[in-house]
């Protein structure tokens, strides 16, 4: 794999990040270990999780794998904080109390003394962003966190955090984890992409396969056997999505790759994107996703996918002003 730098930092990460939402839930421990092994054997070094995945079991599974394999120093380990983890009023959000307590819990479950990328899962409207940043700054200064990032933030929320960090002299977000794929584009492309390009944030999109819709297993007249099928039907069974899928199937056939690998490859070609997050329930699924690093799309093929997918007007509309430099 050709490693990429995470935004403006010097941190080198694989061009695909392994997501672990399924660990301890849809993938048992043995399967999770096998998925992690397959990812690392292919050259991967970037693993993303969260303190709430499977009620904390995903972090525990990763921790036991790191201990058994003895490879902590070669893994860029990312986790998240902010989603409700208990019944108390302080068991969620971006307060100092919750962040520092959640950090200790993640360190314990992962069995490590530091986290490489610590991300706020959502923007917390009940907590001043200055408080959140100061807590994260303290975690970095204590050596328990190396870099910080944000997930599920709107453009104005991200800008507010970047401005507050600049004014206060704290650490700032160097990474964004947005929802972004071939048929879910406007949320990132309308404003967030320009923010990330201008201020040097790495971008690690989740749901690159639109919950499985872009794997090609869905058909207009039928639903596959999948726990996500009804949700996929509700969100993506529309003509705009089918048009994008048809174009994806055509391009995948031309390049001799699976639809999944081709959809991920499209995302890897997008401006600002550092490493799409690919999850899996089986070793076969992660190997299919990893094949994306060897898929080469021509400018003509990329243009066809852009034209067929929703929100292509956002891609072609030029910005009103170029980003300011210096």
C-alpha positions as CSV (number, residue, x, y, z in Angstrom):
1,X,0.0,0.0,0.0
2,X,1.1,3.6,-0.6
3,X,0.7,5.3,2.7
4,X,-0.8,8.8,3.0
5,X,-0.3,11.6,5.5
6,X,-3.3,12.4,7.7
7,X,-4.1,16.0,6.7
8,X,-1.4,18.5,7.7
9,X,0.2,16.1,10.2
10,X,3.2,13.9,9.7
11,X,1.2,10.7,10.6
12,X,1.4,8.1,7.9
13,X,-1.7,5.9,7.4
14,X,-2.8,3.3,5.0
15,X,-5.1,4.5,2.2
16,X,-7.9,2.3,3.6
17,X,-8.9,2.4,7.3
18,X,-10.3,-0.7,9.0
19,X,-13.6,0.0,10.7
20,X,-14.7,-2.3,13.5
21,X,-18.4,-1.6,14.1
22,X,-19.1,-5.3,13.6
23,X,-16.6,-6.6,16.2
24,X,-18.2,-8.2,19.2
25,X,-21.5,-8.1,17.4
26,X,-21.8,-9.3,13.9
27,X,-18.3,-10.7,13.9
28,X,-17.2,-12.9,16.9
29,X,-13.8,-12.6,18.3
30,X,-12.2,-15.3,16.1
31,X,-13.6,-13.7,13.0
32,X,-12.6,-10.2,14.2
33,X,-9.0,-11.5,14.7
34,X,-9.0,-13.0,11.2
35,X,-10.3,-9.7,9.7
36,X,-7.6,-7.7,11.5
37,X,-4.9,-10.2,10.4
38,X,-6.0,-10.0,6.8
39,X,-6.0,-6.2,6.8
40,X,-2.5,-6.1,8.3
41,X,-1.2,-8.8,6.0
42,X,-2.3,-6.6,3.1
43,X,-0.3,-3.6,4.5
44,X,-2.9,-1.9,6.5
45,X,-2.0,0.0,9.7
46,X,-5.0,2.2,10.5
47,X,-7.8,0.8,12.8
48,X,-10.9,2.8,13.8
49,X,-13.3,1.9,16.6
50,X,-15.4,3.7,19.2
51,X,-16.1,3.3,22.9
52,X,-19.8,2.5,22.1
53,X,-19.3,-0.2,19.5
54,X,-20.9,-3.4,20.8
55,X,-21.1,-1.7,24.2
56,X,-17.3,-1.5,24.4
57,X,-16.7,-5.1,23.3
58,X,-15.1,-3.9,20.0
59,X,-12.4,-2.1,21.9
60,X,-11.8,-5.2,24.1
61,X,-11.5,-7.4,21.0
62,X,-8.9,-5.1,19.5
63,X,-7.1,-4.9,22.8
64,X,-6.7,-8.6,23.0
65,X,-5.6,-8.9,19.4
66,X,-3.0,-6.2,19.9
67,X,-1.7,-8.0,23.0
68,X,-1.7,-11.4,21.3
69,X,0.0,-10.2,18.1
70,X,2.4,-7.8,19.9
71,X,2.1,-5.2,17.2
72,X,0.8,-2.1,19.0
73,X,3.7,0.1,17.8
74,X,2.9,-0.6,14.1
75,X,-0.9,0.2,14.4
76,X,-2.4,3.7,14.1
77,X,-5.2,3.3,16.6
78,X,-8.3,5.5,16.5
79,X,-11.3,5.6,18.7
80,X,-14.2,7.9,19.5
81,X,-16.0,9.5,22.5
82,X,-19.3,11.3,23.0
83,X,-22.2,8.9,22.4
84,X,-24.2,7.9,25.5
85,X,-22.6,5.0,27.4
86,X,-24.7,4.9,30.5
87,X,-27.8,6.2,32.2
88,X,-26.3,9.1,34.0
89,X,-26.6,12.7,32.9
90,X,-22.8,12.9,32.4
91,X,-22.4,9.7,30.5
92,X,-22.2,11.3,27.1
93,X,-21.2,14.5,25.3
94,X,-18.1,16.6,25.1
95,X,-17.7,17.8,28.7
96,X,-14.4,17.6,30.5
97,X,-15.8,15.1,32.9
98,X,-17.1,12.7,30.3
99,X,-14.1,13.0,27.9
100,X,-11.5,12.2,30.5
101,X,-13.5,9.4,32.1
102,X,-14.3,7.9,28.7
103,X,-10.6,8.1,27.7
104,X,-9.5,6.1,30.7
105,X,-12.2,3.5,29.8
106,X,-11.0,3.2,26.2
107,X,-7.4,2.9,27.3
108,X,-8.3,0.1,29.7
109,X,-10.4,-1.8,27.2
110,X,-7.8,-1.4,24.5
111,X,-4.9,-2.3,26.8
112,X,-2.8,0.6,25.7
113,X,-1.2,3.6,27.2
114,X,-2.1,6.0,24.4
115,X,-4.5,6.5,21.5
116,X,-3.2,7.8,18.2
117,X,-6.4,9.5,17.0
118,X,-9.1,10.4,19.5
119,X,-12.3,11.7,17.9
120,X,-15.4,13.4,19.2
121,X,-18.2,11.3,17.9
122,X,-20.7,14.2,17.6
123,X,-20.9,17.9,18.2
124,X,-22.2,18.6,21.8
125,X,-24.6,21.6,21.9
126,X,-24.7,21.5,25.7
127,X,-21.0,22.0,26.2
128,X,-18.9,25.0,25.1
129,X,-16.5,23.9,22.4
130,X,-13.7,25.5,24.4
131,X,-14.3,23.1,27.3
132,X,-14.1,20.1,24.9
133,X,-10.9,21.3,23.3
134,X,-9.2,22.1,26.6
135,X,-10.0,18.5,27.8
136,X,-8.6,17.1,24.6
137,X,-5.5,19.3,24.9
138,X,-4.9,18.0,28.4
139,X,-5.1,14.5,27.1
140,X,-2.5,15.2,24.5
141,X,-0.2,17.0,26.9
142,X,-0.5,14.0,29.3
143,X,0.7,11.7,26.5
144,X,-2.5,9.7,26.4
145,X,-3.6,11.0,22.9
146,X,-1.5,11.9,19.9
147,X,-3.9,13.6,17.5
148,X,-7.6,14.6,17.7
149,X,-10.4,14.5,15.2
150,X,-14.1,15.1,14.8
151,X,-16.9,12.9,13.4
152,X,-20.4,13.9,12.2
153,X,-19.7,17.6,12.4
154,X,-21.3,20.2,10.2
155,X,-19.1,22.8,8.5
156,X,-20.0,25.6,10.9
157,X,-19.4,23.3,13.9
158,X,-16.0,22.3,12.5
159,X,-15.1,25.9,11.8
160,X,-16.1,27.0,15.3
161,X,-13.8,24.4,16.7
162,X,-10.9,25.4,14.5
163,X,-11.4,29.0,15.4
164,X,-11.6,28.3,19.1
165,X,-8.4,26.2,19.0
166,X,-6.6,28.9,17.2
167,X,-7.7,31.6,19.6
168,X,-7.0,29.5,22.7
169,X,-3.8,27.9,21.5
170,X,-5.0,24.4,22.1
171,X,-4.7,21.3,19.9
172,X,-7.0,21.4,17.0
173,X,-8.9,18.8,14.9
174,X,-6.6,17.4,12.3
175,X,-9.1,14.8,11.0
176,X,-12.8,14.6,10.0
177,X,-14.9,11.4,9.8
178,X,-17.9,12.2,7.6
179,X,-20.7,10.2,6.0
180,X,-19.6,10.1,2.3
181,X,-20.0,7.8,-0.6
182,X,-21.0,7.7,-4.3
183,X,-24.6,8.3,-3.6
184,X,-24.4,10.3,-0.3
185,X,-22.4,13.3,-1.4
186,X,-24.0,16.7,-0.6
187,X,-23.3,16.5,3.2
188,X,-19.6,16.5,2.6
189,X,-19.1,18.1,-0.8
190,X,-21.2,21.2,-0.3
191,X,-19.1,22.8,2.4
192,X,-17.1,20.4,4.5
193,X,-14.7,19.4,1.7
194,X,-13.6,23.0,1.2
195,X,-13.0,23.4,4.9
196,X,-10.9,20.3,5.0
197,X,-8.9,21.2,1.9
198,X,-8.3,24.8,3.2
199,X,-7.3,23.9,6.7
200,X,-5.5,20.7,6.1
201,X,-7.7,18.1,7.7
202,X,-7.5,14.4,6.9
203,X,-10.7,12.9,5.8
204,X,-11.7,9.3,6.7
205,X,-15.3,8.7,5.4
206,X,-17.6,6.1,6.8
207,X,-20.3,4.0,5.0
208,X,-18.3,4.0,1.7
209,X,-20.6,1.3,0.4
210,X,-23.9,2.9,1.5
211,X,-24.6,0.1,4.0
212,X,-24.1,-2.5,1.3
213,X,-26.1,-0.9,-1.5
214,X,-23.0,-0.3,-3.6
215,X,-21.9,-3.9,-3.4
216,X,-24.3,-4.7,-6.2
217,X,-26.3,-7.3,-4.2
218,X,-29.5,-5.1,-4.2
219,X,-32.0,-5.3,-7.1
220,X,-35.0,-3.1,-7.9
221,X,-37.4,-6.0,-7.5
222,X,-35.9,-7.8,-4.5
223,X,-34.2,-7.4,-1.2
224,X,-31.2,-9.6,-0.1
225,X,-31.0,-11.4,3.2
226,X,-29.3,-8.7,5.3
227,X,-30.0,-7.1,8.7
228,X,-29.7,-3.7,7.0
229,X,-31.9,-4.5,4.0
230,X,-35.0,-2.6,5.1
231,X,-33.0,0.5,6.1
232,X,-31.2,0.4,2.7
233,X,-34.6,0.1,0.9
234,X,-36.0,3.1,2.8
235,X,-32.9,5.3,2.0
236,X,-31.7,4.2,-1.4
237,X,-34.5,2.6,-3.4
238,X,-35.0,5.6,-5.7
239,X,-34.2,6.3,-9.3
240,X,-31.2,8.6,-8.5
241,X,-29.5,5.8,-6.5
242,X,-30.3,3.1,-9.1
243,X,-28.8,5.3,-11.8
244,X,-25.6,5.6,-9.8
245,X,-25.5,1.9,-9.2
246,X,-26.0,1.1,-12.9
247,X,-23.0,3.3,-13.8
248,X,-21.0,1.7,-11.0
249,X,-21.8,-1.8,-12.3
250,X,-20.7,-0.8,-15.8
251,X,-17.4,0.7,-14.7
252,X,-16.7,-2.3,-12.4
253,X,-17.1,-4.6,-15.4
254,X,-14.8,-2.5,-17.5
255,X,-12.0,-2.5,-14.9
256,X,-12.5,-6.2,-13.9
257,X,-13.3,-5.4,-10.2
258,X,-16.2,-5.9,-7.9
259,X,-18.7,-3.1,-7.5
260,X,-17.6,-2.7,-3.9
261,X,-13.9,-2.3,-4.8
262,X,-14.9,0.1,-7.6
263,X,-17.0,2.3,-5.3
264,X,-14.3,2.5,-2.7
265,X,-11.7,3.3,-5.4
266,X,-14.0,6.2,-6.6
267,X,-13.9,7.5,-3.0
268,X,-10.1,7.2,-2.8
269,X,-9.9,9.4,-5.9
270,X,-11.9,12.3,-4.3
271,X,-10.2,15.5,-3.2
272,X,-9.4,15.7,0.5
273,X,-10.1,12.0,1.2
274,X,-7.3,10.3,3.1
275,X,-8.6,6.8,3.8
276,X,-12.2,5.5,3.5
277,X,-13.2,3.4,6.5
278,X,-14.1,-0.2,5.3
279,X,-15.8,-2.6,7.7
280,X,-16.5,-6.3,7.4
281,X,-18.4,-9.2,8.9
282,X,-16.2,-11.7,7.1
283,X,-12.6,-12.1,5.9
284,X,-14.0,-12.3,2.3
285,X,-15.6,-8.9,2.7
286,X,-12.5,-7.2,3.9
287,X,-10.4,-8.7,1.1
288,X,-12.9,-7.5,-1.5
289,X,-12.7,-4.0,0.0
290,X,-8.9,-4.1,0.1
291,X,-8.8,-4.9,-3.6
292,X,-9.8,-1.2,-4.1
293,X,-6.1,-0.2,-3.8
294,X,-5.4,-1.9,-7.1
295,X,-8.4,-0.5,-9.0
296,X,-7.3,2.3,-11.4
297,X,-10.1,4.5,-12.7
298,X,-9.6,6.7,-15.7
299,X,-10.6,10.3,-15.8
300,X,-13.4,9.4,-18.2
301,X,-14.7,6.6,-15.8
302,X,-14.6,9.0,-12.9
303,X,-16.5,11.6,-14.8
304,X,-19.2,9.0,-15.7
305,X,-19.6,8.0,-12.1
306,X,-19.8,11.7,-11.1
307,X,-22.4,12.4,-13.7
308,X,-24.6,9.5,-12.7
309,X,-24.5,9.9,-9.0
310,X,-26.7,12.3,-6.9
311,X,-25.5,15.8,-6.2
312,X,-23.2,16.0,-9.3
313,X,-24.2,19.7,-9.5
314,X,-22.2,20.2,-6.3
315,X,-19.1,18.7,-7.9
316,X,-19.3,20.8,-11.0
317,X,-20.2,24.1,-9.4
318,X,-17.0,26.2,-9.0
319,X,-16.4,27.9,-5.6
320,X,-17.2,31.6,-5.4
321,X,-13.8,32.3,-4.1
322,X,-10.6,30.3,-4.1
323,X,-9.3,29.3,-0.6
324,X,-7.0,31.9,1.0
325,X,-3.4,30.8,1.5
326,X,-1.0,32.1,4.1
